[in-house]
């Protein structure tokens, strides 16, 4: 079983930055991808970014140029650096471990951006 834990959320003013962490542990495979998503109450979960095991990245248009997803290989942690945050970025942010047909989700971390 794979455990996924997000951290780094908090309260920040518009224009500020936060760095979210996604720590993966347990029976992880050597090759896996990580995706970041967010969800507001009553809304569908929204895809933000993905980091493939080979290093390729992809971003949703709303965060392209402001968010950066990257991995620190020495520890099983993938980060989401979020810059120039806007009030509309306020959501619960989730990390998704993806390996073949398997996946695991974390419980999320709250990000609140004030104007």
Secondary structure, DSSP 8 states (H G I E B T S, - for coil): -EEEEEE--EEEETT--EEEEEEEEES--SS-EEEEEEE-TTS--EEEEEE-TTS-EEE-TTTTTTEEEEEETTTTEEEEEE-S--GGG-EEEEEEEEETTEEEE---EEEEEE-
